[in-house]
Structure formats: C-alpha cells, structure tokens
Amino acid sequence: MSGVLSNVDQRTKLVGQNRLELLLFNFGRGQSYAINVFKIQEVLRLTTLTQIPEAHPVVKGVTHLRGHTLPVVDLSHAIGMGPIEVNEHTTMIVTEYNRTVQAFLVAGVERIINMNWEQIMPPPKGAGRAHYLTAITKVEDRIVEIIDVEKVLAEIVPYETSVTEGLLDLEVMGRVSESGLKILAVDDSAVARSQVKETLSALGLEVIQANDGQQAWDIIQKMASEGPINSQLLMVITDAEMPTMDGYMLTTEIRGSADTKDLYVVLHTSLSGSFNEKMVEKVGCNAFLSKFQPDGLAEAVQVRAKQLFG
C-alpha cells in the first residue's frame, strides 16, 4: 500500500490550482468516506494492538510503527457509526493532524481521486450541528462524505485555548483592541474556528468567521468596497484545505487584487513540515502556523500588532 501516497513535489503541483487529492475508504457498510491525502503518512494493514487501560472508548489500542507508538482510533465508532468489524481487510490510515500522529482504523481503502475544490461542497445545512463532516462531494454519482478529523480528535483529547500568562506585550495587544481592527478566521472545521475564536476573544480581539475560502473572499471584497481593508482587518488566519476555495487560492486572490494585496495572511493548518514552508513561499502568505497552539496563535497576532503599533 505504500504506493498509494504522493510525494511532496507531486503534491505541491496541485497548490494554487484549487485542487486536492482525497483518499476514499469505507467502514464496510456501503458508504464511502474521505480525508485529504495531504494529512496521510502511510496506509497499511492492521497490526497487533496493545490495549491501554482506561483509554477513550474509540481508542482500540496502540501500535508500534517505525520506532514510534501511535494510538489507533476506530474512526467509524468515533463518528457514531458503531465499531467496525475487524477482519483480514481491516486497514490503518496513519495521519498527522495538529502536530500529532495517529492511526485511524477503517474497513478498507478504495482509491485516491484528484478533484477541484469547487467540487467539494459544505455539509447540508439541515444536517444539524453535531455531525462529523467538513464537506461532501460526488464521485461517479455516489455521495462521499469528508470527515472532520479535527472534531474527532478534539473529543478524544480536549483542546486548550488559554494563552500562557506573561507571554504577550499587553500594551501592544491593548492598542490592537482599541483600534477596532478585526481578525478574519477561515476554516471549514467548526472546532478549529471555535479554537481560534476562544483564544483571541479572551485577548480582547474581535473575530469574524468564515467557513471556506470563497465565503472569506466575499467578506474581504465587501469590506474593501467600504474602505481601505487594512483599516478594518488586522489579519486573515486561514486553513489550507477547505471546500469551494482553499486557503492557497484565497491567498492568491488576495494578492491579485490592488485593494487587498497588502493584507496580512497567516496560513493556519494541521499540515506541517517542509510542504507548508514551500506553500507559504509559493502563494505569498506572510506566515505559517501549525494547529493548534494557543501560544503560537497569540504570538502570530502579536508579531503583526508590533508591526503596526510596536
């Protein structure tokens, strides 16, 4: 299964073209699900698991892989679909999210598809607030559901949003708050948006939220039509992978408009490493921040604040 993944150079060719690769998999019940290939390190058959006393019910144990010990999460169970049936086809998808590596247990992996983000749609509004989807798409007349893995992980290990005391220059941050400048937070995951909003709101900052790049671009264009954008927004903090328009394309749109080209943009993503260093340079973001670090988020805001008020 090692050939199922692309390397960094192949992946970077998709960036700026509003494209993505999805790994399709299933829980053995007919419905297909997906996660972004960018998040995946490896796909392999289920290995022997070591049980953990008092573990979260959806964590089926740990596995030892390449010198590391990884938790193994039954993804079907985690999203409320019930445990999968373990057999010779049961597969582990090893992923990196928010600076942690874990394996997700699925019934089987199907294939990788290359799509345009415009083909990826938000979940239906009537789905309620408790669902585990960031998006849906259609593949060969079948609905494929894209799972909100960040929500799954947040329910297993609750996130912290408070900033370390004494970390920030309160005088500078106070000037930002008094200026009325807002921060636009863009993410398709409701959990990720809540993390950003809770952290920055506690610092006295006003946060506007957008669910995807297209919605964010609409907001930015409207604000720019009403006055200089840098007199309204301190910065944009955007996820990379989102329906309709991804964060890379959003940044490209911002840089391509005379009214918004100087807007400060931070790429805030669960992806990490050399891949995103290349992407920040390619699309013109001002900074890269790996999710989710309250201190790092606050410091990123302070860096921009000091440029303006320091």
C-alpha positions, 0 to 999 in steps of 0.5 A: 500500500505504500504506493498509494501516497504522493510525494511532496513535489507531486503534491505541491503541483496541485497548490494554487490550482484549487485542487486536492487529492482525497483518499476514499475508504469505507467502514464496510457498510456501503458508504464511502468516506474521505480525508485529504491525502495531504494529512496521510503518512502511510496506509497499511494493514492492521497490526497487533494492538496493545490495549491501554487501560482506561483509554477513550472508548474509540481508542482500540489500542496502540501500535508500534510503527517505525520506532514510534507508538501511535494510538489507533482510533476506530474512526467509524465508532468515533463518528457514531457509526458503531465499531467496525468489524475487524477482519483480514481487510481491516486497514490503518490510515496513519495521519498527522493532524495538529502536530500529532500522529495517529492511526485511524482504523477503517474497513478498507481503502478504495482509491485516491481521486484528484478533484477541484475544490469547487467540487467539494461542497459544505455539509447540508445545512439541515444536517444539524450541528453535531455531525462529523463532516467538513464537506461532501462531494460526488464521485461517479454519482455516489455521495462521499462524505469528508470527515472532520478529523479535527472534531474527532480528535478534539473529543478524544483529547480536549483542546486548550485555548488559554494563552500562557500568562506573561507571554504577550506585550499587553500594551501592544495587544491593548492598542490592537483592541482599541483600534477596532481592527478585526481578525478574519478566521477561515476554516471549514472545521467548526472546532478549529474556528471555535479554537481560534475564536476562544483564544483571541476573544479572551485577548480582547480581539474581535473575530469574524468567521468564515467557513471556506475560502470563497465565503472569506473572499466575499467578506474581504471584497465587501469590506474593501468596497467600504474602505481601505481593508487594512483599516478594518482587518488586522489579519486573515488566519486561514486553513489550507484545505477547505471546500469551494476555495482553499486557503492557497487560492484565497491567498492568491486572490488576495494578492491579485487584487490592488485593494487587498494585496497588502493584507496580512495572511497567516496560513493556519493548518494541521499540515506541517513540515517542509510542504507548508514552508514551500506553500507559504513561499509559493502563494505569498502568505506572510506566515505559517502556523501549525494547529493548534497552539494557543501560544503560537496563535497569540504570538502570530497576532502579536508579531503583526500588532508590533508591526503596526503599533510596536 
